[in-house]
Each structure stands twice: as C-alpha cells, then as structure tokens.
Amino acid sequence: MFDDISALTLARAQFAFTVSFHFIFPAFSIGLASYLAVLEALWLRTKNEVYLNLFKYWLKIFALAFAMGVVSGITMSYQFGTNWSVFSDKAGPIIGPLMAYEVMTAFFLEAGFLGVMLFGMNRVGPKLHFMATLAVAVGTFISAFWILSANSWMQTPQGFTMNAAGQFAPADWLAIIFNPSFPYRLVHTVLGAYLTTALVVGAVGAWHLLKDKANAGARVMFNMAMGLVAVAAPIQIFAGDMHGLNTLEHQPAKVMAMEGHFQSHPDGAPLILFGIPDQKAGEVRAQIAIPKASSLILKHDLNAPLAGLETVPREDWPPVPIVFWSFRIMVGLGMLMLGLGAFSILARVRRSLYDWPLLHRFALVMGPAGFVAVLAGWVTTEVGRQPFTVYGLLRTAHSAAPLDAPAVAASLLAFVIVYFVVFSAGTGYILKLMSHAPHPGEPGLEETPDQPIRTAGITPAPGIHHAAEGDAS
Amino acid sequence: MSPALDLPTVWAFIIAFAVFAYVVMDGFDLGIGILFPTFKPGRERDSAMNSVAPVWDGNETWLVLGGGGLMAAFPLAYAIILPALYAPIIIMLLALIFRGVAFEFRWRDPAHRAFWDVAFTGGSIIGTLAQGVTLGALLQGITVEGRQYAGGWWDWLTPFSLLTGVSLVVGYAFLGATWLVMKTEGDVQAHVRRMAGWLGAATIGLIGVVSAVTPFLKGAYYENWFAWPNVLLTAQVPLLVLVGTVLFFRSLMRGHEYWPFLLALGLFGLSFVGLGISMFPYVVPGAVTIWQAAAPDSSLIFMLVGAVVLVPIILAYTGYAYWVFRGKVGQEGYH
C-alpha cells in the first residue's frame, strides 16, 4: 500500500501533521494566558466579581488546551531524533541548545506554576496566585521566543562554521539567536496568537450575547476581544508586510512562490489575486491580476523589476501551489479580521456593541479564523523553506533518518488515529465549556459543584480544616 | 579515558541528572497510573489521581529536558539512538498522550470517565514498559555504521529488553505505592502499604536479576564492574542496595509515612548509579563515547552557563510547587 510512497514523504507528512496539531494549542494558550493574567489583575484592582468569574470560566478552558499542548509538544521534541536524525546530528549543536534554553527558561516555569494557577487559589491567596498566573503567561512568551529563534535560524542561518564532522558549529550565539528573520517572525507569530485568542473569546462572547445581551460576563469578554481585534489586526497586517519584505531579502524564492511569479518582470510585476499555479509548466493559469501592484507592494515602486522562479534552479523550487494558496488564505482572513475590527469600532460609535446581532454573527463565524490563519501562515513559511531544512545549506532529502517506509507509515497512521481520538474529544470538551454562559459564582477547577470529590482531592486545606473541627463526616 | 572534568563529562552528568529527575518524579505519578485499577472507583481513585494532578506536568518536563538536552549536548547519540529505538519511543509518546490528557478529560466527561480511567492506566503501563524496553535495548547495544544506526527494526525486542521493561513497570508501581503511603490515610493507606511491601520485594528482586545479567552483555560492562581495584568501589553499590532494602522493610513495618518513599528513591538512585558504572564513558554502549558524540565546545559552554544558573532556580520553584500541595490528600470532610 505504501510501496510507491517514499519514507521521506511519509516522514514529512508525519512531521507536518504532528506539528500542525501541536501548533494549534500554543497559538491559543499564549494569548489566553495573557488574557487570564489581565482578568486576574483587573479583579485584584477593581474587586469586580465579573472579572473573577471570567477568569475562572477561561481557566477551565486553558487547563484543557494546555494539557493538549504539553502532550503534543513532547512528541515534537523526540521527533527530531526519530525521523530527522541526520538533521539532528548536523544542526543539533545549534538547534539543540536553543531548545534546551526553551525548556529551562519556559517549560519549567509554565509547568511549575501551572499547578498553583489551576488549583492553588485557596492555598496561596490571591496575590501569590496572580504571580503564578503571570509566571505562566510570561513562560508562554519565552517559549515562543526560543522556538521561533530556532525556527528562524533554519530559515536565515548565520553565526556558524562547518566542523570536520559536517556539523554546523556555533561561532556567534547572538548572531544565531537574533538571526535576520527572527524579530519579524516573533512579532508576526505572537500577534497572530493574540488575535487567535481574541477571536475565540470574541466568538464565545458573541454567542452568549446573541442568546442574552444582558449577560455581564459575555459583554465584558466581547468588549475586550473586539478592542484587541480592532487594534491588533491593522498592526498585524503591517507586521506581516514587514516580514514579507524581510523574506524577499533573504529567501526570494519563497516570495516568488507566494506571489506565483514563475516569470521575471523587468518593468513592474503584477499582483496575482487568484489563479491556478502549475508547477510543471511553470505558469499560473486562469489568473486574475492587478498590473504592477506586486512591485508596488514589495518594492514601493510601480516599475521596479522583480525576478521570477525561472531565475532559480528547478531543484531549489518550493512546492508553489501550496505556498501560493496558504498565503492567500492567511491574507484573506487577515483582511476579514481587519473588517471585523472596523465593524466593532462602528458599533462602538453607534453605541450598539452589545445589541447588533449582525456584528455578533460575524464575530461568531470568525471564531476559528485565527487558527486557520496561523496554520496557513505557518504552512507558507515552512513549505516555502523547502526543499531545504537549513535554508540553502541542508536539503530536506538529506536530513531524514534511515527509516523504512513501512515503519514511518505505521507510526503516521498511529499518530493520525490517536490525535483524532484524543484531540477531537478535547476540542469537544472545550466547546462544551464554552457553550455554558458565564455567570456569577462561576466555579473554579477546584470547586466545580458537580465534582465534590475533586474539592477534597485538590484542595486538601478545607478537608484538613473540617477534620480539625471534628466535622469528620 | 581521561579522569579530568571536561565539558562532555560535565554534560554527561547533567543529562544523567535530568533523566534521573524524570525517573524519580514521573516515576511515581506513572506508578499511580499503573496501580489505578487496584483502587475503588470514586473517592479512592480520585484522591490517588489528585495527589499528582498539580505536579505531573512539571514532572514530565524533565523528559523534554532529557531529550532536548541529549540533542543539544550529544547530537550524534541522539541521532543514532532515537531511530534505533523508533518503535518503543513512538509507542511511549502515544501512551503518554493518553495518560496526560486523562488528568483533565476524566473530570470533563463523567459519562466516559471509565474510558479515560482505562486510558490513564493503559497509557501509564504502556508508556513505562516502552521506557524500560528502551533502556534495555540501549544497554544491550546498538549497531552503528558511520554516523547512523545500521541495525534492523526489531533489534530492540529481546528477552533482556522485555525484562527491563517489566522491571520498570514494577519499579514505578513501587514508587507510586510509597508516594501514596505518604499522601493518603485510612483504608487507602493500608492498601498501598501492603502493595508497597510486595512491590518493593519484587522490585529489589528484579534489580538483582537485571544487575546479574548486565555485566555479561558487553565486555566493557564486566570490566567496569569487576576490574581490580575498581571493584572495591563498585562493590559498594550492591552493598548499599542491601542496606537500603533492610531499612525500607523496617520503615514500612514500623508504619513510617515518609521513609518508605525516600528509601524507594534511594534504591532507584543506586540502580541509576549502577547503570552509570556500566555505561560510562559510552553514550551508545560499545559504539560511541561521550567525547565522540559531544557537540562542539561553543554549544556546550553556551548551555552550561544557562544550566548552572537555571537548574537550581527550577529546582527551587519546583520545590515550592510541591510544598504548596504538601500534606495528605484530604477526605474526611467530604463523606
């Protein structure tokens, strides 16, 4: 069954599948951890119960998303070795320490304080609890810093020499960490994570506003989420544009694929809005294009020349159709986010943020848009890096472990089955939590009313207290 | 073999520390998963699970540090060992997914709690078995050619690797039982105390069997243990195991609550030292030494600066998290 598919293709499919699934969870939890910290800070400052209720509401969702992020992340840290051993041997001296720093500065911080954040409110008091929430939120950001530095180094490698064993040996760590594409990728990805969370929070708020526009919790979360979308969406489009210009400088072939430019355009390149890229023929069929607009965007000059993929050896072309389409999906969703933000500003001006059902329906439909955009952007940048793992230096085909196709096929199948069972169940539980309207006296993780046993288990303090009073039954 | 404390040696100790920290911490919470079916559904199971719910996440992070650290400090070893042990490692990862999400999912879905309880136990048993098999397969040797694994896809499956797999399942269950002696009271504690006795005897017996077989797997192992005058030092390890065994059973019978767990950790520590004596200075036994596998000095120094500062801080706040959730998992107020 798998005879005609190479072990390399299967290994790539497995990595793409597992990393895409994994990426969904941090994309959500980076923003959600910050949101929880903001909610708790607002509660501590104002003592307004609605913030505490919202905090507890989203904390339960965070706990689920975080657990799924952890278990899918452990898989990633081993897959470099199991499936990409040659890459690990050669690039390990650079990628390895960056990931080790991620573990030491971020993972332990998150995991260490997560228990206190989830279950410790009654044990440590609100102030220390807030520090724990803050530690988790900062941890998610530090994690993004290191892993995106490592990823960016694979895109724009520098600061190394090649040693006798054929390894990339670090020569200048600052140059490695702050490689040319890193600042752009970090800003663009973290903004993407914030937008993703804001869209989810906004959709949940909108859903409950559609049912009951007086719900205080729903109003607060919708207000906060739409505020963030309105501010962050335009910044994100600007940041994305800067990131694109940086890519043009360092990885021109990727931009050629994103734009669908097979041919060179010596006097102004058209912006292809839609079309069907044909990698074999080296052309985009049935294209709808705006003349010279691509040169305007990329070079800020209508008549600036832009080279096409015809100037790049064919064996160095990325898979153009995937990059072309995923880029358009990301940009299209970005424009819709901009539209949602503008719509919400209009609603504020008209003082109808909480009773304009059309806005709420729009926000509801946009709930998953952040995930799709983040994944599409990720596909654009990673598939656009092909056919290399370390751009221009180490080919993907020369990076894989010496595995046979049946072994990889079996593991890929197992991953697909397990991930669909586990993560669709988890997503279902998250949706179930979201379907409950936030309400006063929102139960936390340690005090959910239909789970009295957990109270005993997770916060033994009350249990000990009762026992001390002789109230043992 | 240079006795000087060079960078690869320092990193071998740091990685060994991370792996041992993982075995110690995730060992007892995987052990609780293994013992899970022996508790009655309802209160007993809930408190067993809740005794580790706030800390399992941090415990598992040591596994990521072990893997990530190996890639960073000994990339060649990482690149050889992981493909060689492809099947057990993939199985371990999948098993850990099931048991990790079960912590959350069983509370979110009472209708399917029985399913997630099975996932919790099954994930714990299979994950542990796979870790033990991985260890055995590494110890018995890996075929290497150039810079790559060159053996077959079932090389890892041998009677010896199955023995180490089963031993680890029993050993983790032993750690879990002694942890629960510390964290529970009443009927549950009486139950786990009995279990701790039987599992302790079984674990120590299996340590004996594995230790007896290991020196005969590879020439170097035998040399490392029995060459004169090293044997004067190495002989202390089995002697200390004997002392630990006596102390453990004494503390269990006298009704101590903390000592059984600490002594169980001590026995694991001694086994780990024994493992180190067997393997050193090889990281892929019989094929690649730590000096051959080490990353360039610029990698090792860069990480060492971070590790020296950060690992003590990590240990401090991990300790704090354990301290916050110290004491018994309460029950009395909620009958």
Boltz contact constraints between the chains, C-beta under 6 A:
constraints:
  - contact:
      token1: [A, 63]
      token2: [B, 104]
      max_distance: 6.0
  - contact:
      token1: [A, 64]
      token2: [B, 104]
      max_distance: 6.0
  - contact:
      token1: [A, 67]
      token2: [B, 101]
      max_distance: 6.0
  - contact:
      token1: [A, 67]
      token2: [B, 104]
      max_distance: 6.0
  - contact:
      token1: [A, 70]
      token2: [B, 57]
      max_distance: 6.0
  - contact:
      token1: [A, 71]
      token2: [B, 97]
      max_distance: 6.0
  - contact:
      token1: [A, 71]
      token2: [B, 100]
      max_distance: 6.0
  - contact:
      token1: [A, 74]
      token2: [B, 64]
      max_distance: 6.0
  - contact:
      token1: [A, 75]
      token2: [B, 93]
      max_distance: 6.0
  - contact:
      token1: [A, 77]
      token2: [B, 64]
      max_distance: 6.0
  - contact:
      token1: [A, 77]
      token2: [B, 67]
      max_distance: 6.0
  - contact:
      token1: [A, 77]
      token2: [B, 68]
      max_distance: 6.0
  - contact:
      token1: [A, 78]
      token2: [B, 67]
      max_distance: 6.0
  - contact:
      token1: [A, 78]
      token2: [B, 89]
      max_distance: 6.0
  - contact:
      token1: [A, 81]
      token2: [B, 78]
      max_distance: 6.0
  - contact:
      token1: [A, 81]
      token2: [B, 82]
      max_distance: 6.0
  - contact:
      token1: [A, 82]
      token2: [B, 82]
      max_distance: 6.0
  - contact:
      token1: [A, 82]
      token2: [B, 86]
      max_distance: 6.0
  - contact:
      token1: [A, 82]
      token2: [B, 89]
      max_distance: 6.0
  - contact:
      token1: [A, 85]
      token2: [B, 79]
      max_distance: 6.0
  - contact:
      token1: [A, 85]
      token2: [B, 83]
      max_distance: 6.0
  - contact:
      token1: [A, 88]
      token2: [B, 71]
      max_distance: 6.0
  - contact:
      token1: [A, 88]
      token2: [B, 75]
      max_distance: 6.0
  - contact:
      token1: [A, 88]
      token2: [B, 78]
      max_distance: 6.0
  - contact:
      token1: [A, 88]
      token2: [B, 79]
      max_distance: 6.0
  - contact:
      token1: [A, 89]
      token2: [B, 75]
      max_distance: 6.0
  - contact:
      token1: [A, 89]
      token2: [B, 76]
      max_distance: 6.0
  - contact:
      token1: [A, 89]
      token2: [B, 79]
      max_distance: 6.0
  - contact:
      token1: [A, 89]
      token2: [B, 147]
      max_distance: 6.0
  - contact:
      token1: [A, 92]
      token2: [B, 71]
      max_distance: 6.0
  - contact:
      token1: [A, 92]
      token2: [B, 75]
      max_distance: 6.0
  - contact:
      token1: [A, 93]
      token2: [B, 75]
      max_distance: 6.0
  - contact:
      token1: [A, 93]
      token2: [B, 295]
      max_distance: 6.0
  - contact:
      token1: [A, 93]
      token2: [B, 296]
      max_distance: 6.0
  - contact:
      token1: [A, 93]
      token2: [B, 299]
      max_distance: 6.0
  - contact:
      token1: [A, 96]
      token2: [B, 71]
      max_distance: 6.0
  - contact:
      token1: [A, 96]
      token2: [B, 72]
      max_distance: 6.0
  - contact:
      token1: [A, 96]
      token2: [B, 75]
      max_distance: 6.0
  - contact:
      token1: [A, 97]
      token2: [B, 72]
      max_distance: 6.0
  - contact:
      token1: [A, 97]
      token2: [B, 299]
      max_distance: 6.0
  - contact:
      token1: [A, 97]
      token2: [B, 302]
      max_distance: 6.0
  - contact:
      token1: [A, 97]
      token2: [B, 303]
      max_distance: 6.0
  - contact:
      token1: [A, 99]
      token2: [B, 68]
      max_distance: 6.0
  - contact:
      token1: [A, 100]
      token2: [B, 68]
      max_distance: 6.0
  - contact:
      token1: [A, 100]
      token2: [B, 69]
      max_distance: 6.0
  - contact:
      token1: [A, 100]
      token2: [B, 72]
      max_distance: 6.0
  - contact:
      token1: [A, 100]
      token2: [B, 303]
      max_distance: 6.0
  - contact:
      token1: [A, 101]
      token2: [B, 306]
      max_distance: 6.0
  - contact:
      token1: [A, 103]
      token2: [B, 64]
      max_distance: 6.0
  - contact:
      token1: [A, 103]
      token2: [B, 65]
      max_distance: 6.0
  - contact:
      token1: [A, 103]
      token2: [B, 68]
      max_distance: 6.0
  - contact:
      token1: [A, 104]
      token2: [B, 306]
      max_distance: 6.0
  - contact:
      token1: [A, 104]
      token2: [B, 310]
      max_distance: 6.0
  - contact:
      token1: [A, 107]
      token2: [B, 61]
      max_distance: 6.0
  - contact:
      token1: [A, 108]
      token2: [B, 61]
      max_distance: 6.0
  - contact:
      token1: [A, 108]
      token2: [B, 314]
      max_distance: 6.0
  - contact:
      token1: [A, 111]
      token2: [B, 57]
      max_distance: 6.0
  - contact:
      token1: [A, 111]
      token2: [B, 58]
      max_distance: 6.0
  - contact:
      token1: [A, 111]
      token2: [B, 61]
      max_distance: 6.0
  - contact:
      token1: [A, 112]
      token2: [B, 58]
      max_distance: 6.0
  - contact:
      token1: [A, 112]
      token2: [B, 317]
      max_distance: 6.0
  - contact:
      token1: [A, 112]
      token2: [B, 318]
      max_distance: 6.0
  - contact:
      token1: [A, 112]
      token2: [B, 321]
      max_distance: 6.0
  - contact:
      token1: [A, 114]
      token2: [B, 57]
      max_distance: 6.0
  - contact:
      token1: [A, 115]
      token2: [B, 54]
      max_distance: 6.0
  - contact:
      token1: [A, 115]
      token2: [B, 55]
      max_distance: 6.0
  - contact:
      token1: [A, 115]
      token2: [B, 321]
      max_distance: 6.0
  - contact:
      token1: [A, 116]
      token2: [B, 324]
      max_distance: 6.0
  - contact:
      token1: [A, 119]
      token2: [B, 54]
      max_distance: 6.0
  - contact:
      token1: [A, 120]
      token2: [B, 324]
      max_distance: 6.0
  - contact:
      token1: [A, 123]
      token2: [B, 324]
      max_distance: 6.0
  - contact:
      token1: [A, 124]
      token2: [B, 324]
      max_distance: 6.0
  - contact:
      token1: [A, 169]
      token2: [B, 296]
      max_distance: 6.0
  - contact:
      token1: [A, 170]
      token2: [B, 298]
      max_distance: 6.0
  - contact:
      token1: [A, 170]
      token2: [B, 299]
      max_distance: 6.0
  - contact:
      token1: [A, 173]
      token2: [B, 302]
      max_distance: 6.0
  - contact:
      token1: [A, 401]
      token2: [B, 83]
      max_distance: 6.0
  - contact:
      token1: [A, 402]
      token2: [B, 148]
      max_distance: 6.0
  - contact:
      token1: [A, 407]
      token2: [B, 86]
      max_distance: 6.0
  - contact:
      token1: [A, 407]
      token2: [B, 153]
      max_distance: 6.0
  - contact:
      token1: [A, 411]
      token2: [B, 90]
      max_distance: 6.0
  - contact:
      token1: [A, 418]
      token2: [B, 94]
      max_distance: 6.0
  - contact:
      token1: [A, 422]
      token2: [B, 97]
      max_distance: 6.0
  - contact:
      token1: [A, 422]
      token2: [B, 101]
      max_distance: 6.0
  - contact:
      token1: [A, 429]
      token2: [B, 108]
      max_distance: 6.0
  - contact:
      token1: [A, 451]
      token2: [B, 107]
      max_distance: 6.0
  - contact:
      token1: [A, 453]
      token2: [B, 43]
      max_distance: 6.0
  - contact:
      token1: [A, 453]
      token2: [B, 46]
      max_distance: 6.0
  - contact:
      token1: [A, 456]
      token2: [B, 330]
      max_distance: 6.0
  - contact:
      token1: [A, 456]
      token2: [B, 331]
      max_distance: 6.0
  - contact:
      token1: [A, 456]
      token2: [B, 334]
      max_distance: 6.0
  - contact:
      token1: [A, 457]
      token2: [B, 46]
      max_distance: 6.0
  - contact:
      token1: [A, 457]
      token2: [B, 47]
      max_distance: 6.0
  - contact:
      token1: [A, 457]
      token2: [B, 50]
      max_distance: 6.0
  - contact:
      token1: [A, 457]
      token2: [B, 329]
      max_distance: 6.0
  - contact:
      token1: [A, 458]
      token2: [B, 50]
      max_distance: 6.0
  - contact:
      token1: [A, 460]
      token2: [B, 327]
      max_distance: 6.0
  - contact:
      token1: [A, 460]
      token2: [B, 329]
      max_distance: 6.0
  - contact:
      token1: [A, 460]
      token2: [B, 330]
      max_distance: 6.0
  - contact:
      token1: [A, 463]
      token2: [B, 330]
      max_distance: 6.0
  - contact:
      token1: [A, 463]
      token2: [B, 332]
      max_distance: 6.0
  - contact:
      token1: [A, 463]
      token2: [B, 333]
      max_distance: 6.0
  - contact:
      token1: [A, 464]
      token2: [B, 330]
      max_distance: 6.0
  - contact:
      token1: [A, 466]
      token2: [B, 333]
      max_distance: 6.0
  - contact:
      token1: [A, 467]
      token2: [B, 332]
      max_distance: 6.0
  - contact:
      token1: [A, 472]
      token2: [B, 332]
      max_distance: 6.0
  - contact:
      token1: [A, 473]
      token2: [B, 335]
      max_distance: 6.0
